[in-house]
Amino acid sequence: MAQIDIVVGTVYGAAMLVAETLAAQLQQVGHECQIFDEAALEDLEASRFLLVITATMGQGDIPPNLQPFAAALADRAPYMKGWRYALIAMGDSSYEHFCGAGRQLDGLLQELGATALLPRLEIDATVDDEPEKVALAWLTGWGNTL
C-alpha cells in the first residue's frame, strides 16, 4: 500500500478536517498517512505520495502555516521530477481570488516537474458546507490507484 504525506494549509480548521477525514479513509484501506500542518520540504520524501490540502485567505494568499513550505517550493532546486501528488484547494467563490492558495501551490509543483495524479479539486465554501464529504467523493474516484 502507499505511503502518503498530507500537507495542510489551514486557517479556521476546515482544511484540517478534510485532511483528517481523508487520512482516516486512506488508512482504513491500508495506506500509511502522515499529516503535516507545518511541513518543511525536507520532511517529505519523493518516494511517498504527496497530498496537499489548503484553504485560501485574503487576496488568494497561502495560509501562514503553509507559507514556509510554499517559499521552499519557490526556491526549490533540484526539481521534483518523480514526485507524485494531488491537491485540494478550498476557497469561497464570492471572492476574486477563489482557491488562490491551491492554484499557486499547484503551479509551483507543476513548474518543479512533480506529476499531478489528477486535476486539482476546488471546493467552494458557498456551495459545499461539508467539504470533507466532497473530498471523500473525490478520493473514492482515484484512491485505489495509489
C-alpha positions as CSV (number, residue, x, y, z in Angstrom):
1,M,0.0,0.0,0.0
2,A,1.0,3.6,-0.5
3,Q,2.8,5.9,2.0
4,I,1.1,9.4,1.9
5,D,2.3,12.7,3.2
6,I,-0.7,15.1,3.7
7,V,0.4,18.7,3.9
8,V,-2.3,21.0,5.2
9,G,-2.7,24.8,5.0
10,T,-5.5,25.8,7.4
11,V,-6.9,29.0,8.8
12,Y,-10.1,28.0,10.6
13,G,-9.8,24.3,10.7
14,A,-11.8,23.2,7.7
15,A,-8.8,22.1,5.7
16,M,-7.5,20.1,8.7
17,L,-10.9,18.4,9.0
18,V,-10.7,17.4,5.3
19,A,-7.2,16.1,5.9
20,E,-8.1,14.0,8.9
21,T,-11.2,12.6,7.1
22,L,-9.2,11.6,4.1
23,A,-6.4,10.2,6.2
24,A,-8.8,8.0,8.1
25,Q,-10.3,6.7,4.9
26,L,-6.9,6.0,3.3
27,Q,-5.7,4.2,6.5
28,Q,-8.9,2.1,6.5
29,V,-7.9,0.6,3.2
30,G,-4.3,0.0,4.2
31,H,-2.4,3.2,3.3
32,E,0.0,4.8,5.7
33,C,-0.6,8.6,6.2
34,Q,1.3,11.4,7.9
35,I,-0.4,14.8,8.3
36,F,1.8,17.9,8.4
37,D,0.4,21.2,9.4
38,E,3.8,22.9,9.4
39,A,5.6,20.9,6.7
40,A,9.2,21.5,5.8
41,L,10.2,20.3,2.4
42,E,13.0,18.2,4.0
43,D,10.4,16.3,6.0
44,L,8.9,14.9,2.8
45,E,10.2,12.1,0.6
46,A,9.8,11.7,-3.2
47,S,9.0,8.0,-2.6
48,R,5.8,8.9,-0.8
49,F,2.7,10.3,-2.4
50,L,2.0,14.0,-1.6
51,L,-1.5,15.2,-0.9
52,V,-1.8,19.0,-0.4
53,I,-5.0,20.4,1.1
54,T,-5.1,24.1,1.5
55,A,-7.5,26.9,2.4
56,T,-7.2,30.3,0.8
57,M,-7.1,33.5,2.7
58,G,-7.3,37.2,1.9
59,Q,-6.4,38.0,-1.7
60,G,-5.7,34.4,-2.7
61,D,-3.0,34.1,-0.1
62,I,-1.5,30.9,1.3
63,P,-2.3,30.3,5.0
64,P,0.5,31.4,7.4
65,N,1.3,27.8,8.5
66,L,2.0,26.8,4.9
67,Q,3.9,29.9,3.8
68,P,7.4,28.4,4.7
69,F,6.5,25.3,2.6
70,A,5.5,27.5,-0.3
71,A,8.6,29.6,-0.1
72,A,10.7,26.4,0.0
73,L,9.0,25.2,-3.2
74,A,9.6,28.6,-4.9
75,D,13.3,28.3,-4.0
76,R,13.5,24.5,-4.8
77,A,16.4,23.0,-6.6
78,P,16.8,20.4,-7.8
79,Y,13.5,19.9,-9.3
80,M,10.8,17.5,-8.1
81,K,10.8,15.1,-11.0
82,G,9.5,11.7,-9.8
83,W,7.2,13.2,-7.1
84,R,3.5,12.4,-7.4
85,Y,0.8,14.5,-5.9
86,A,-2.8,15.5,-5.7
87,L,-4.1,18.8,-4.5
88,I,-7.3,20.1,-2.9
89,A,-7.9,23.9,-3.0
90,M,-10.5,25.3,-0.7
91,G,-12.0,28.8,-1.1
92,D,-15.1,31.0,-1.4
93,S,-16.2,31.9,-4.9
94,S,-17.6,35.2,-3.7
95,Y,-14.0,36.4,-3.5
96,E,-12.0,37.5,-6.5
97,H,-9.1,35.1,-5.9
98,F,-11.1,31.9,-5.4
99,C,-8.8,29.0,-4.4
100,G,-5.8,31.2,-5.0
101,A,-3.6,29.4,-2.5
102,G,-4.2,26.0,-4.0
103,R,-3.8,27.3,-7.5
104,Q,-0.4,28.9,-6.6
105,L,0.9,25.7,-5.0
106,D,-0.3,23.6,-7.9
107,G,1.5,25.9,-10.3
108,L,4.7,25.6,-8.2
109,L,4.6,21.8,-8.1
110,Q,4.0,21.6,-11.8
111,E,6.8,24.1,-12.5
112,L,9.1,21.9,-10.4
113,G,8.2,18.8,-12.5
114,A,6.1,17.0,-10.0
115,T,3.3,14.9,-11.5
116,A,-0.3,15.5,-10.6
117,L,-2.1,12.2,-10.4
118,L,-5.3,14.0,-11.4
119,P,-6.6,17.6,-11.8
120,R,-6.9,19.8,-8.7
121,L,-10.1,19.6,-6.7
122,E,-11.6,23.0,-5.9
123,I,-14.1,23.1,-3.1
124,D,-16.3,26.2,-2.9
125,A,-17.5,27.2,0.6
126,T,-20.5,29.0,-0.8
127,V,-21.7,25.7,-2.3
128,D,-20.4,23.0,0.0
129,D,-20.8,23.4,3.7
130,E,-19.3,20.0,4.4
131,P,-16.0,20.0,2.4
132,E,-15.0,16.6,3.8
133,K,-17.9,14.9,2.0
134,V,-16.8,16.5,-1.3
135,A,-13.2,15.4,-0.7
136,L,-14.3,11.8,0.2
137,A,-16.3,11.5,-3.0
138,W,-13.2,12.8,-5.0
139,L,-11.0,10.3,-3.2
140,T,-13.3,7.4,-4.0
141,G,-12.7,8.2,-7.7
142,W,-9.0,7.7,-7.5
143,G,-7.8,6.4,-4.1
144,N,-7.4,2.8,-5.3
145,T,-4.8,3.9,-8.0
146,L,-2.2,4.6,-5.3
